[in-house]
Amino acid sequence: MQTLRAENLTRTYGEKTLFKAISFIINEHDRIGVIGVNGSGKTSLLDVLAGITTPEAGELVMPKNYEIGYLKQQPDLDENLTVIDAVLAGSQQVFRTIRHYEQTLTVYGQHPEDPQAQQAYMDAETKMNQEDAWTAESDVKTILTQLHITDLSQTVKTMSGGQRKRVGLAQVLIQSPDLLLLDEPTNHLDFDSIEWLETYLASYKGALMVVTHDRYFLDQVANQMFELSFGELYKYTGNYQAFVQAKAERVARDVTAEHKQQQLYKKELAWMRAGAPARSTKQQGRINRFNDLKGNLNTLQVDSDVDISLGQQRLGKKVIELKNASLKFDDQTILNDFSMLIQANDRIGITGINGAGKSSLLNVIAERLPLDSGTVTIGETVKMAYYTQQTEPIPGDKRIITYLQEVGENVLNKQGERVSVTELLEEFLFPRSMHGTLIRKLSGGEKRRLYLLKLLMQQPNVLLLDEPTNDLDIGTLTVLENYLASFAGTVITVSHDRYFLDKVGTKLLIFDGQGHIERYAGRFSSYLKDQKEAAKPVTSKSKQAEEKTPEKADKPKEKVKLTYAEQLEYDKIEGVIEDLDSHKSELEAAMADNASDYGKLADLQKELTATEKSIDEKMDRWDYLSQYAD
């Protein structure tokens, strides 16, 4: 069994110790999820295991033939190569074998009579057989197709960051190494691609270590959890759900132990104050113990919650309205005569396939992108904050506290009390020792957390969030979700994170491409469940009846005419449909007359939707009855 052993690894970043003297073993079928707050050293740990960086202390012990595959957050790909060539250009053994075979084949083709060329070709062919490398290219194409990369002749430099991530994922999966290291693998993946990846990893023969914020993914994939916290490594058995419970129990035990230590210290302090130095030398041991207690007091470090308690401006009824909005980029339709009324306290989740225009819709709402036709109207009381996928440019030589002081020295919290920038930074897991730190020394996740705090300090009442889960740690996400639950404003978020969408969104827009946008009222898990049910083959009622009826049983009489009750219903149904159509027209006219009254408009829209549903039901019924009417 192939095993990697890490012994007393220590890694620092500037003055910060990421992890100190940590040790662990990775066995063949381990599935390890790594979590911790931004800046705790998760990616640095993967870099050390992959041999990209060297630890200040400690060592890795593994067999000589132990192979490690590493998917970085930003894969290293040659921008001038095509997709398929970029994948096959990897430095791993299987790709080296393929390239060597192709080189020897070229030489052999040019010099077929040369004994050395013949032998080199035969050796390369043997190597291809030994490593089962013949199917590598077809396997790569299969994986890329599952990840929705179909144009294999496309050059890497023309691809988006999300597409490059999927190409990098294909490159590392095809290697089948002993240890697979994945850093945020679900970023930019569609839901069916994530589901495919979960299935693929379930049957993977080697070991896996993954850093991810996707809690549903961890629940499906992980059988162990590693937590990096204040330089320490804590290990838990089970998936993310098991980790949450186990960590709560660990913290409770640590807090209890800390409390007992404090009580003991108080007793010893009282004894010392009573005149311990004047006592006999026999008491020196107790004095020494007191000094040890004093030195170790309050050493417990626990990841604190990000406490977002900020006030906000009042939001009126009129928020955002898109009317007959259309937008195209070249041959790609983003919006096609799209209309939507967004109201106060709406929680709208936007998801769907990559490249369909989800971020473009946010840019339209933020008035950063003009429509080809149609209108977008923003209410007068709206104060909007837009958390974009890319953090705004921040000068690296600017200090953390200075960056926030550009917004203000203090803000009001929900209780109307003034909170200083220093206090806010501490609530957002930036201790006072970091407030003067240059921003260039922060990790990517820490910069994103700082950017989020700056936006919330502006006290918006409408939040636009574009893939917020991509760079925030799970702890920050959890508190952000809780904050949004009590946020007295409107939230519109683009996300591929199933867990986050379930927690935040109650109305969904699903982008299917080319301007087709599906609307769904409910949680995302319910939507996925409905989609799976709809995809199941439908067995007709007549076929079900045939399956349940014995072959020799008499067949029920075929319906040839309406019953008396059905005839009465049929005689009246056309009039009912006409009344409903008239009522529909009245509602549409009323909506036109009350276009500026958003409260009234919402009630009318609700009634219109119910009326249209009734019309559809009555038309289906009329269609059925008319088959048997005289």
Secondary structure, DSSP 8 states (H G I E B T S, - for coil): ---EEEEEEEEEETTEEEEEEEEEEE-TT-EEEEE-STTSSHHHHHHHHTTSS--SEEEEE--TT--EEEE-SS----TTSBHHHHHHT-SSHHHHHHHHHHHHHHHHHH-TT-HHHHHHHHHHHHHHHHTT-TTHHHHHHHHHHHTT---TTSBGGGS-HHHHHHHHHHHHHTT--SEEEEESTTTT--HHHHHHHHHHHHT-SSEEEEE-S-HHHHHHH-SEEEEEETBEEEEEES-HHHHHHHHHHHHHHHHHHHHHHHHHHHHHHHHHHTTGGGS-GGGHHHHHHHHHHHHHTT------------------S--EEEEEEEEEETTEEEEEEEEEEE-TT-EEEEEESTTSSHHHHHHHHTTSS--SEEEEEE-TT--EEEE-SS-----TTSBHHHHHHTT-SEEE-TTS-EEEHHHHHHHTT--GGGTT-BGGGS-HHHHHHHHHHHHHHT--SEEEEESGGGTS-HHHHHHHHHHHHT-SSEEEEE---HHHHHHH-SEEEEEEETTEEEEEES-HHHHHHHHHHHHS----HHHHHHHHS-TTS-------S--HHHHHHHHHHHHHHHHHHHHHHHHHHHHHHTTT-HHHHHHHHHHHHHHHHHHHHHHHHHHHHHTT--
